[in-house]
Amino acid sequence: MQAKREYRNRADAQVAILDALVDQQEEGLTVLELRSSVDVPIGQIEDALGELTEAGLVRVEKMDDTTRLFPDEQVIPVAEDRDDPSLVDAVRERLPF
């Protein structure tokens, strides 16, 4: 899943991070998981995370011994905001369930 359209005009590294976090919005991601999810150098990830956190688009939560990153609610698209329906949604529209 991708971040809302209005957040897609940011730097490529920031958009990649937001998309990865939106995709894992329930569990969140550690920095290591985020690094493996996006094709961005670690220095750019650090800079982008700093800017996204400062803008209020990413929240950081301490859970047990780990720190997890989550997208802010305003970044997560609601079902009717999605640009591309999933394969399941497309099949569901065509078949009477």
C-alpha positions as CSV (number, residue, x, y, z in Angstrom):
1,M,0.0,0.0,0.0
2,Q,1.2,3.5,-0.7
3,A,1.1,6.7,1.3
4,K,-1.7,9.2,0.4
5,R,-1.2,11.1,-2.8
6,E,-0.6,14.4,-1.1
7,Y,2.6,13.0,0.6
8,R,4.1,11.7,-2.6
9,N,5.7,15.0,-3.7
10,R,8.4,14.6,-1.1
11,A,12.0,13.4,-1.7
12,D,12.3,9.9,-3.1
13,A,13.8,8.6,0.2
14,Q,10.9,10.0,2.2
15,V,8.3,8.6,-0.1
16,A,10.0,5.1,0.0
17,I,10.0,5.2,3.8
18,L,6.4,6.3,4.0
19,D,5.3,3.6,1.6
20,A,7.2,0.9,3.6
21,L,5.7,2.1,6.9
22,V,2.2,2.3,5.5
23,D,2.6,-1.2,4.2
24,Q,3.5,-2.4,7.7
25,Q,1.3,0.1,9.6
26,E,0.0,-2.4,12.2
27,E,3.3,-3.8,13.3
28,G,5.6,-0.9,12.5
29,L,9.2,-1.4,11.5
30,T,12.5,-1.2,13.2
31,V,15.2,0.8,11.5
32,L,16.9,-2.4,10.3
33,E,13.6,-3.7,8.9
34,L,13.1,-0.3,7.2
35,R,16.6,-0.4,5.8
36,S,15.9,-3.8,4.2
37,S,12.5,-2.6,2.9
38,V,13.8,0.4,1.0
39,D,16.6,0.8,-1.5
40,V,18.1,3.9,0.1
41,P,21.5,4.4,1.7
42,I,21.5,4.5,5.5
43,G,22.6,8.2,5.6
44,Q,19.6,9.2,3.5
45,I,17.3,7.1,5.6
46,E,18.5,8.9,8.8
47,D,18.0,12.3,7.2
48,A,14.6,11.4,5.8
49,L,13.4,9.9,9.1
50,G,14.5,13.1,10.9
51,E,12.5,15.3,8.5
52,L,9.4,13.0,8.5
53,T,9.4,12.8,12.3
54,E,9.8,16.6,12.5
55,A,6.9,17.0,10.1
56,G,4.7,14.7,12.2
57,L,4.4,12.1,9.5
58,V,6.2,9.3,11.4
59,R,5.9,8.4,15.0
60,V,8.4,6.5,17.1
61,E,7.4,4.1,19.8
62,K,9.5,2.2,22.3
63,M,8.3,-1.4,22.6
64,D,10.0,-3.7,25.1
65,D,13.7,-3.6,24.0
66,T,13.0,-2.3,20.4
67,T,12.1,1.0,18.9
68,R,9.5,0.8,16.1
69,L,8.5,3.3,13.5
70,F,4.9,3.9,12.5
71,P,3.3,6.1,9.9
72,D,1.0,8.8,11.3
73,E,-2.7,8.3,10.6
74,Q,-2.8,11.2,8.2
75,V,-0.4,9.4,5.8
76,I,-2.5,6.2,5.6
77,P,-5.0,6.1,2.8
78,V,-8.5,5.1,3.5
79,A,-10.1,2.5,1.2
80,E,-11.7,5.0,-1.1
81,D,-8.5,7.0,-1.4
82,R,-6.5,4.1,-2.9
83,D,-5.4,4.6,-6.5
84,D,-5.0,1.0,-7.4
85,P,-7.3,-1.7,-6.2
86,S,-5.8,-5.0,-5.1
87,L,-6.2,-8.1,-7.1
88,V,-8.7,-9.4,-4.5
89,D,-10.7,-6.1,-4.8
90,A,-10.8,-6.4,-8.6
91,V,-12.0,-10.0,-8.5
92,R,-14.6,-9.1,-5.8
93,E,-16.0,-6.3,-8.0
94,R,-16.4,-8.7,-11.0
95,L,-17.9,-11.7,-9.2
96,P,-21.1,-11.6,-7.2
97,F,-20.2,-12.5,-3.6
